[in-house]
Each structure stands twice: as structure tokens, then as C-alpha cells.
């Protein structure tokens, strides 16, 4: 029954996007339909087809194995503090020493793969599939494809020469693509947090990033349809050279970037967790004054987002908890939401059905939050200063598109997952 509800949910999400569209008459339904078909095909390959499931399991094991390598670096500096709680010799779970170190290692690894040209081959492969299938421009297809592996400010660097002259529809597509996916470094951190309670988490997160790339194109082309002819239409060309002199410098540069990201994540979590505690106290105290007890920020967000969780195929009994995480991800960010998901699974074994956890994993896998609007204005604005006003103008629409793309990916997972 939940699978049928998930199928219904895809049409609801498309309907929401159409309602928010700037030009409903200009929507190219062929592009939208082919994009949804491509996303569904990706979903079948990774979640249903035996070869895809085998590859899915292999990648899950490979990512978990890579995580074990970062433990060596962490243990060299932090000793037993870096040993995860499910291994011998551990002192318990320490976020700073076990999760943030993962970001540094994976950032360095991704930098090496870029220097060697490995990721570029994969990025161009996915970009060509999307460009030929959906008739999107080469620049926006490359950016959406790159977002499978890198963050929302790094992916536009691959199309730097074209950002200044992009159409508004292309620019929105770049923004939505950044918000609908997560970077490889933080993805690895989520695996580190959730793998003890959800062993297949790595494969699902990787599948979510791949599936969300065409979903981002679909939502962007509904919200702001293309009415001009992009300069890179029919041309998929990667204009990017790694500035590193050799693989050692690439590894060092990646580690430095990872350190900055880890510090930003740690700082953000300290502030947001404290602010959430304060907001919860204020909401609860205010509700108590007017005679309502047990009202918290979690309960409010849970009620608001529960219907969306339900149409994605989450069993109703879990909708309020998953709805809270979805709301938290949108209002704050996905790192806070994944942290709370890990805490809930740790403190409440069996408290959520496996189907609910899987759908939540896909729904939360994206940078679509209010903070990302500022990040994109700052990051992409450096590449194309004359587009800063356009970035600010399109910010809320990009947030809507990124959120809907993540939820669309979750509904497709809900259709296929038993």
C-alpha cells in the first residue's frame, strides 16, 4: 500500500512545482517527462535490477572500507578517541574525533581523484546522458552531474566560463542541483554516524545523489522553464584544470579544504544545537503559559511535514518523527537532521520501521536549506559577480526546487523499496 502512496506522491510533488512555476505555459513537458523517466531508470538500476543491486552492495562495502582507513589517521592523532563505538578499544562516540576526521580524509581523496582525472570521466558520462535525454544545456548538465560528487560551490567551478552568460533558467538549474545533493566529504560523515544502526546507509546515500541529479533538472525546468537558447546547448565540454602540481599537493590541498569544511560543520552544529534547545524551551514555555503542555519545536515541525512524509510512502505511525527531521533539514540543515536521526536510532532501537529510515535517508540527502541561499550567493557570486542579484532573486525558488528534488528521489525509493 505504501508503494502506491509513493507513486501518488510523485504527482503531488510535480503539482507543487507547477503551482510555484514562474511560467506554467512554457513548461516543456517532454523534458520533464524524460527527466522523470531517467530518474526512475537510475532508481531501478541501483535499487531493483540484480546487477545494480550487486553494484549497490559493492559500493556500500567499499565506502565502509574507506571509512576504516580514515580511522588510522584519526587514531594517530587522537588515539582511542578516534575508535568508533562498535570496535574494540573504543572509549565511546566522539563526534569531533570520529565524524569530522572523515570529512578531512574524504576531501583529500576526492581531490586526488580529480587530479588524476577519474571523477571528470564520470561527471562527463552522467552529464552527456542527461543532456541528450532531457535536451538541457551542456553547462547545466555538467554542474548537475558534478554535484553528485562535490559541493554546491565547487561544482560551478567546472563551468566557470559560462556562468556569466547563462540564462536565468540555467542559473536556477545550477542552484537547484547544488541544493538537491551533498558533497562526498559530508556524505562520508553521514555514513560514519548512521552505519552502526543502518548498515546499508552508504549505498543508499550514493544512490540518492545519483537519482537527485536528474530530479534537480526536472524541478528547475518546471519552476523556471527555458525560454531562450543556451549557449552550450548540445555541447558538453569540461573546462577545468586542477592547479595542483602533483598528486601529493592535490592530497594536501584536499585535506586543507576538508579541515575548513570540518571546522565549519563543527561550528555550525554547536550553534544550531544550542539554538534549537533555546527555541524548544521558548516554544514549550510559551505554550505552557496558555495551557498547552508538551508542545515543542519537534512536535510543530512534525505536524507540518507529516503529510509530506506520508505521500512519500512513510508509514503513518512514523510520519511525525520523519516529518520533524524533514522540517529540521529545511529550516536548519541536513547535518543536524542526520545527527538527530542517528541519535533517535541509537536511543530507540526498532523505533522506526526500516522503510521509514530508508525514505528519510533519501529525503534528507541534500543541501536545500535557507543557509545554502547565502552560501550560493557568496560562492557562485565570486565566479560571476554580475549575477549576484540574480542569485539572490532566485534563492527561494532554488530552495523550493532543491527540497522538491530530494523529496521526489525519496518517493521513487518508496515506490521500489519493499
Secondary structure, 3 states (H helix, E strand, C coil): CHHHHHHHHHHHHHHHHHHCCCCHHHCCHHHHHHHHHHHHHHHHHHHCCHHHHHHHHHHHHHHHHHHHHHHHHHHHHHHHHHCCCCCCCCCCCCHHHHCHHHHHHHHHHHHHHHHHCHHHHHHHHHHHHHHHHHCCEHHHHHHHHHCCCCCCCCHHHHHHHHHCCCCHHHHHHHHHHHHCCCCHHHHHHHHHHHCCCCCCHHHHHHHHHHHHHHHHHHHHHHHCCCCCCCCCECCCCCCCCCCCCCHHHHHHHHHHHHHHHHHHHHHHHHHHHHHHHHHHHHHHHHHHHCCCCCCCHHHHHHHHHHHHHHHCCCCHHHHHHHHHHHHHHHHCCHHHHHHHHHHHHHHCCCCCCHHHHHHHHHHCCCCCCHHHHHHHHHHHHHHCHHHHHHHHHHHHHHHHHHHHHHHHHHHHHHHHCC
